[in-house]
Amino acid sequence: MPRRTAQPIAIKEVTLQEARSQFERLVEDVARSESQVVIRDGDRVVARILPGSDPEEARRRFFEEADALRQRFADLPTRKLNQMVDQAVGQARASRRARTTHAARHP
């Protein structure tokens, strides 16, 4: 089976008021186009509408991507790869904490 490359997902942003008045159409658009909708209340993201997926298809894609990553980093020592992953996870968590703290202070 040919390997599918990840396609960029179209993301549409709407206000909370727009989402309330156009909810059915937004859901239909997401289901039809495999896009997503981000719903904002001012500067805050309050919700996302994402396409549903078949669990078996999602599982298959996950393992395809895992295999591709395994091949991509095959020449990198495991210890170095683990260090890189730990660093990336730490940065992502710090970024999320900063956003959460900022949002809590500026509702």
Secondary structure, DSSP 4 states (H G I P E B T S, - for coil): -PPPPPPPPPEEEEEHHHHHHHHHHHHHHHHHHT-EEEEEETTEEEEEE-----HHHHHHHHHHHHHHHHHHTTTS-HHHHHHHHHHHHHHHHHHHHHHHHHHHH--
